[in-house]
């Protein structure tokens, strides 16, 4: 499984990387602009991301806008909705506006509230069929 973590906070990036390493190859970027570029490059290399963990509040381009652009890239490449990358939004914000924007504005797969709890993260990964590497 190929995973992209999009997080501007260094500590959160490291924690997510450590928690996700047992599940596959983990790449890390620091903002939405880098996320869109990494996502595009992965498709060009015929090695797309299976899962993206996307922070919402970031400099340059927030997670909502980045998610919309990822979905646009997928549509432009003819990716069927059933084959889209799973995108799990992460945020300290649990207000309904952000949750609704993530699901309906960007077609997020799921939404996790920070700080990320290992057990909840593992539950979300299990829901999308991800299993630790043997």
N, C-alpha and C positions, 0 to 999 in steps of 0.2 A: 504494500500500500504506500502511496506517495502522499505526503501531508505537507501543507503550507500553513505556517503560523504567521499571522499578521498582527503585530503588537508593538506599540511604541515604547512601552516600559521595559527596561532591560531585565529586571527581576522577574516580571511576568513571562517574558520571552523564554528565559532560561528554565523556569518552572514548567512551562508548557512543553518545551523541548524534551525535558527529562521524562515527563509523564507520558509523552507520545512515542518516544524512541522504541519501546517494545512493540509498537504496532506497525512500524515501517520507517521509511526514509523521511526525515523531517527537514524541511527548509524553513528559514526564518527571514522575514523582512520587517521593516520598521514603520511603514506607512502604506496608505492605500495606493499611492502612485506606484510604489515598488511592487505591491501585490498584483496590480494589473499587468505590469511588465513581466513579472515572474510567471504569471499564469499564461500570458501570451507566448512567452518563450518556451514554456513546457509543452504547449500544444504544437508549436513549430518543430520541436524536437521529437514529436510523437511520443511524448512521455507526460501526459497530463496529470494534474493533481486529482486524487480521488476525494480528498477531504481538505477543506480550508477552515481554519479557526480564525475568525475575523473580529478584531476589536472594533468597537463603534467609534469611540472618541480618539481621533488621531490627528496629528498635524498634516498639512498639505491636502489630503483627501480623506474624509471620514469613511468609516466602514460601510455606511449605507450607500454612498456614492460608488465606492469600490465594488461592492456587491452587484450593483446595477450594471457596472461596466463589465464585470466578469460574465454576467448573464448575457449581455450584448455580444461579447466575444464568442460565447458558445453558440448563440443563435446565428451569428455571421458564419460560423464554421459548420452549421447544419447539425449541431448536436441535438439529439432528441431530448425532451425534458426528462425522460426516464434514465438518460445517460449523463445528465449534468453532474458536476462535482457536488458533493454534499458540503454545504456551508453552514457552519455552526458559529453564530454570532456570540461574542463575549462582551460583557459590559458590567460596570458597577451600577448601571441604570436599569431599574426594573419597572420603570413607569410604562403604562400601557401604550403611549405614543411610540416609544422606541421598539417595543415588542411588535406592535402592529406594522410599523414601517419595515422591520426586518423580514417578517413573514410575507406581507402583501406587497410591499414596495420592491423588495429584492428577491423574493422567493427563497428565503433562508430555509434550511432544513430544520434547524433547531436554534435555541437561544439559551445560553448559560450565564448565570449571574456570578460575577467575581466577588470575592476570591473564589477561584475554581477549586472545587472539592474533588479529590481523586475518585471517590465513589460515584459522584454524579457524572463526572467525565467518562468513566468506564461504562456507566449505564447508557449514556448517549452514543458511545462508540458501539456498544452491543446492539442498539436499536438500528444502526445503519449497517450492521453485519461485520464490523471490524473486530478482528481477534488478534491477540498478541502473536508475534512471530514464534514459531516453535523453537 
